[in-house]
Amino acid sequence: MNRLLCAAILLASPLAAQGGGAANQRTTGVPGITVDTTGVGALIDQGMNKSQVMKNLQYLTDVIGPRLTGSPAARAANDWTMKQFQGYGADAHLEQWNFGGTWERGPMWMRLVAPRAHGVVAASWAWAPGTGGKPVTGPVVRIDASTPESLDAYKAKVKGAWVMLRPAAMVWNNDGPAMSAADTQRMRAQFRGLQAGPRDSVARARQQQFNADQPFLLRAAGALGILLDAGKEQDLLNMSGSPTRVLPLPQVVVAHEEYAMFDRLLGLGVTPQLQASIQNTLNMKDSVPQWNTVAEIRGSEHPGQVVIVGAHLDSWDLGTGSTDNGTGSMATLEAARIIAQSGLKPKRTIRFILFTGEEEGLIGSRKYAEQHAAEADSIQAVIVLDNGAGAVTGQALQGRPELYGLWRGILAPVHDFNADTVNDAFKGGTDHLSFLPYGVPGFNFNQITRGYNHTHHSQSDTWDKAIDWDLRQASTVMAVSAFELANLTGMIPRGQRNTPPVVAATKVSPELLKTNR
């Protein structure tokens, strides 16, 4: 038996038996707020010894499968999770929000036809069209299209061609020599180059408009499509896309090994010729109904004050969405089961939300935060799990260093699970961000990486990458954190309020929308 699991079992009984009292109160450094750890042993026992999380994850990923927002599978996942929450004793329902339009991946193949025949590992970018029902063939070119001026200089080369816009990514050979300091510096310089942009506001707006227009300009110039480097090793692919930026021509993610080969051939003066057939279906209605799954355990003393525990239920469709973010979703579901079946009663309401539309730009959570903006001051905090399959290592303070003592107190009962480190990292790219503009304290747990860079958005994101102990630990940490947040002696001070981002389609220059190939 795992050493930490033994510790959990030994810890569970005495903590579960504890009543209230000073022994269970922890100071936080935040005026008027202490952490009450009473009863958390019952939560730990439920989470570590009676877990259902791996079983639920297997059903979600192997039976329901990938859950692209707008697909029937996404709705099936909404319905199934709602019933699971209800079966565990929580009140649950679906909350509708409206999505910009659906996209369905169809059959695709791509092959190198010159200088030799070779099948290419590739996949269509989401919310991009296909090749019009027939194969298309053309040369590969690499151009600089980073500014209007550079694209103008290369326009003549792109007609009838597959276009590479960047050199091959630096993907390190893990079987080779260790990366040197010079290699690290080169990689950082390349990354900074991709992230750099004009600082002047007018120049920045001009560049942003050009970035929106770029694929339309390439289409107008006659390009067959855009090729992207997946940026992972071992033929792993990558995926993204959104109805907020529907592309006018095919865009294809190519395995790094293939993309780098095309680049090397061009360097030798040999032009690769590619043939591809891509079939996708776009249904760009003005508004397509989608849903977040919402469940609650009502508070016994302050039911109008809420702790939100969340993760995103949607996924990309190359794999089955296990580590991104089936693990976080099922940990959220499991946290509800742990609390509901522990016999403990939280003082504040704990609301569990499985968001959809996260992969397309946090759309589901942004719509939820907007629809519930009037309740923002009654939301104690939002805690999210969305960084892969690994165990929780602690909490990132999201630029709120004054809450260090609070989170040290909250995580103290899970010290034996190595889950109590606290740092002032600012976590990006997931659903807690949607609540920050409203002043709601929002956090995304830190996790062990566990190969997340490989599984993330790739065809390798499957159930077998999840780790039983890690997922039980993460579910337990979420349950303990949620329960203690619900039982704090006061409300956490509000954060800085900002203008919430608007979910809207990227604006393309009107004259380009009229251009047909």
N, C-alpha and C positions, 0 to 999 in steps of 0.2 A: 504493500500500500504506500502511496506517495506520502513523503514526510509531512508536507504541508497539509494534506488531507487529514492525517492523524492529528495534527495540531488543531484543525478545525473541529474535529469530533470532540477532542478534549475540551475545547473552548466553549462548545455549544451549550452543554448542560448548565454550567454555573451561570453563564450570562443570561440564558433563557429564564432562569429562576429568579434573577434579580428583580427587585421592585424598584420604584423610584428612590431618589435620594442623592445626596451630595456626591457619593462615590461614582455616580454615573453622569455627573455634570462636568463638562469640559469647557474652560474659558476659550474665547476665540480672538480676543483683541478687538472685536467689533462691539461698540457700546450697546448694551441691552440684549446681546445675543450669546447664549451658551448652547452647547451641543449636548443632547441627552442620548446616551447610548443604551438606555434601558431596553432590554429584550432583544438586542441584535443577535444574540446567540441562537434564537429560534429561527431567524432569517438565514444565518450561516448554515444551520443544520438542514433547512429546507433546500437551500441552494447547492450545497456540496454533497449531500447524501440522498436526496430524493429528486434529483434533477430530471427534467423532461426535455432539456434544451437541444441535445443532439438528435433526439428522435424527431422533434419538431423541425429542426433544420433540414433533416433528410427529406421529410415530406415536402417542405417548401421548395427545395432545390431539385430533388429527383423526380417528384410527382408533378408539382405545379410547373417547375422549371424556370427558365429566365423570364423576367418580369419587366419588359420594356414598357415604359409609360404609354398608355393608349392601347395596349394589346389586351386581348381576352385574358391572358394569363395574369396580368396585373390586377384585373377585376377579380379573378378567381382567388388571388392571394388576399385581396381585401376581404372577401366574403369568408374565406377560411380562417383568417386571423381574428375576425370579429367573433366567429363562433367559438374559437379557442379561448379568447378573453372571457366570453360569457360562461363557458364551461368551467373556468377557473374561479368564477364568482364575481367578476367585474361587470359593471354596466358598460355596454359597448354599442357603437353605432358607426355608420360611415358618414363622413362630411364631404359634400361635393365641392369641387372647384373646377374651373374651366380651363382647358388646355388648348393651345393654338392649332393643333392638328396632328394626325397620326401618320406614322411611317412604318411600313412593313418590309422587312428584308426578304428578297427573293433569291433564286439561284444565281450563282456567279462563278465564273472561272476567268483566270488570267494566265497567259503563258508567254514566255519569251520565244520569239520565232526567228530571231537573228541576233548575234552571229551563230547561234545554235538553238536547238529546241529544248525547252525547259519549262516545267510547270512552276508557276509563281505562287507562293503563299501570300494571300492577300484577302482583304474584306472591304466591302463598301462602307464608307462613312455614313453615319445615320443622318437622316433628313437630307440626303443627296439623291438625285435621280439616277436612273440606269442608262443604258446605252441605246435606248429606243427600240428594244426588241430584236436587235441583231448585233453580231460581233463587229467591233471596230478595231482597226489596226493602224499603228503609227509609230514614229520614232520617239525615243525618250530624249528630252532636252532638259538641261538645268540652267535656269536663268536667275538673275537678281530682279525680283519684282517687289522690293521692299519699299519703294517710293514711286510716285507717278513718273518721275523722270527715268528711273531705271527700267520700269516696265515698258515705257515708250521705246527705249533703246533696243529691247529684245522682242518687240511685238512680231516682227517678221518671222522669228524662229518658232513661234508657238502654234502656227496654223497646222492643224492635222496632227498635233503631237501630244504626247503625255508629258506633263510638265512637272519637273522637280524644282521646288522653290528654295531648297536649302541643301547644303552638303550633308553627308551622312552624319548621324549623331555619334558621339563618343560613347560606345558601349564597350565596357572593359571585358577583356578575356580573363575570366576567373581562373582558368587553367594555366595562364601564362605567368610571367614575372609580376611581382607586386607593383602597384602603381607608384611611380616616383613622384617627388615633389613637383617636378616640371609638368608631369602628366596631370596632376591635380590642378595646377595653375591654369593649364590649357583648357581643362574641362570647365573650370569656373569662369574663365574669360568667355568661352563659347556661350555658357548659360547667361552671363551678364549681357552679352550681345543680343541674345534673343529677347531678353526682358527690357532692354534699354528703349527709351522713347524720348521724344522731344519734351523739354520741360516747360517751354513757353505755352500758355494756354491756347493761343490761336493755332500755333504749329501742332499742338497735341490734337486739337479738334480736327484739323486738316488730315493728320495721319490716321485718326480713328475713322474718318469718313472714307479715306482711301482703303483702309483695311476692309471695311464693309463692301466697298465697290470692287475690290480686287478680283474675286471669282467671276463677277459679271463682265469685267474688262477682259479677262482671259477667254470667257465664252465668246464675247464679241470679236476677239482676235482669232477665233477658230480653234482654240485648244480642244482636244478630245477629253481631257480630264486632268486632275491634279493628283500627284503621287505624294504620300506622306510616309516618313520613316517611323515604324512602330516604336523604335527606340528601346527594344528589349532584346535579350539574347535567346538562343535556342528556338528560333522561328515563332516566338510568341508575338501576338498581335496586340493592338491597342484600339480603343474605340471612344468616340464621343459624337457630339452633334446635338442639335436642338431645333424645335420648331420656331424659335426666336431668330434663327439664322438658317433658313432653307437655302440650299445651294442650287445654282442654276446649271451646273454641269457635274459629271461624276467626280467624286473624290474618293481615292482608294488608299487604305492603309496597307503598306507592304512590309513584310517581315524585314527586320534590319539587315539580315544577311543578304537578301535580295536587293534591297535599296543600295546598300554599300557596294555590291557588285556592279549595279548600273553606273554608279558614280565612278568606280574604278575603270570600267570600260570606256566611259566618256573621256577619262583622263588619258587613256591610251589612244584616243582618236577613233575608237570603234563605237558606232551608234547602235545601241540596243533597239530592237523593234519589238513592240508589245502588241498582243491581240487580247481583247477582253470582251466578255459578254456579261452584262449586269442587268438584273431585273429587280426593281424595287417598286413599291406602291406608295405614293403620297396621297393623303386625303386632307388637304388643307382647308377644312371648314373654319369659319370664324371662331367657333367655340365647340370643343368636344368635352363632355362631362368626364371628370376623373374624380378619384376619391382618396381621402386619408382615412385610415382606420383609427378610431378614437375610443379609448376605454377609460373608466374611472373607478377608483376606490374612494368613496366619499369620506371626507374628514369628519371626525367626531366632535371637534370643538370650533374649527374655523373652516367650514365647508366651502366658503366663498373664496378662500385663498388656496392657490394651486401650485403644486410642483409638477413640472412636465418632464417626463422621461421619454426619450425619443430615439428614433433611427429611421433610415429610409428603407422602404419595402421594395421599391423599384430597383431594377438592375439593367446592365447591358446584356446583350443576347449572344455573345460569342461563347461564353460558358453558361453556368446556371446561377450566377449571382450569389455564391456562397459567402465569400469573404467580403464582398462589396454589394449589398451589405446584409446578406442573410444572417450573418453572425450577430450583427448589431440588432437587427429586427427581432431575432429569436431570443436574444438576451433581454430585450425590452419586454417581450411576451412572458419570458421566464421570470423576470423581476415582478411582474404582476402576479404570477402564480405564487411565487415565494411569499409575497406580502399577504395576499388573500388567504393562503392556506396556512400561514404561520399562526393565525389567531390574534395577531396584533392589530390594533386600530390606530391608524395615523391621525394626528390632530388636524392636519390640513388635507384637503383632497389631493390625491396623487392621480395625475392624468397621463396615460400612456398613449403616445401617438406614433403611428407608423406612416410616415410621409411617402407620397409618390412624387414623381417629377423632380427628384433631387438631381439626378444625373443630367438633366437638361438645363440646370441652372438654379437649383434650390426652389423650383417654382411652387411645389405643393406647400412647403413650409412658409414661403413668403406670402402665399395667398392666405394660409391659415393665420399667420401673424397679423396680416392686414385686416382680415375679417374679425379678429378678436382684439383689435387694438385698444378698444375701450376697457378691456380687462387687464391691460399690461401691468398696472400697478398692483394688481392682486396676484400676479404670478411670482411666487417666491424665487424660482430659478428654473432654468431649462438645462437638463443634462442629456448629452447625446453620446452614443458609441458608434464610431464610423471610421476606424483605422485598421480593419482587417481581422484576422483570426486570433491574434495574440492576446495573452492575458493583460489585464489592466496593470499598469505600473504606478499610476497616480493621476493627478489632475493638473491641467494647464490653466493658469489663472486668467488668461484672456485679457492681459493688460490691467488686472485688478490686484496689484500686490498687497493691498490692504486686507485682502481676504485670505492671506496665507494661513493665519492662525485658524480661521474658520475651517478651511479644507484639511488642515492637519488634524483638527479635532474630529471632523466627519470621518476621515479615513483611518483614525487610530485603531478601531476594532478590526481592520483588515491588514494590520501590520504584518501578521504572520503569513499573509499571502503575497508579501512584497508589493503591496498596492498603495502604499501611503506616501510616496514621494510627491512633492508639490513644486512646480516651477512656474515661471512667469511667461511661458510660451504663449504666443498668439496663434491659435489653431485656425486654419482657413479651410474653405472648400466643403463645409458640411452644414447641416440644418440649424445648428445653434446660432449661426450668424444672422438668420432671418429675424431673430428676436432682439438683437442688440440695439438696433436703431430706436426701439421703443423704450429703452432704459432697462430692459429685463436682463438680469444676470444670466449669462449663457456660457456653457462649458462643454468641451469635448474631451473625454478621458484620453490620457496617453496610454499607448499599448506597446507590447513587444512586437517587432516588425513581422516575424514569422513568414518571410518571403512575400510580403504584400506587394513589393515592386514587381514581382512576377505575376501574381494572380490578378492584380488590379486591372480591370477592363479587358482581360485577355481570355482566351479559350481555356486557360488553366484554372479559372475560378470555379471550382467544383467542390462538392461536399467533402471529399477525402482530404482537402487541405485544412479543414477545421480540426481543432485539437480538443478532445473531450475535457481535460482538466482546465485548460485555458478558458474555454467557453463557460464552464461551470463557475470558475472564479470570476469572470467578467460579469456574469449575470448576478452573482451574489454581491459583488461590489456595487453594482447599480442599485440593487434592492436596498442594501444597507444605506447607501448615500441618499436615495429617495426618501426612505423612512425618516432618517435623521433630519433632512431638510424640512420635511413636513412637521417635525416636532421641535424645531428651533424655537427659542423663547421670543423671537421677534422676526421681523421681515428684513431681509438683506437690503442694504442701501442700494438705491437705483444707480444704474450706470449712466454714462453720458448719452443724451438723446440726439439722434441725427435724422436727416431725411431718409426714409426707407427707399431702397432702390425700386424702381418701377419695372414690373415684368412686361416687357414690350418687345416687339420684333425689331431687329436691327434695321435701321433706315438706310436704304440704298438710294443713290442719286436717281431721281425719277426718270431721267433720259435713258438710263441703263436698263430699267425694267421693261422698256419698250423694244429693246434690241433683241432680235431673234437670230439664231445661228443659221 
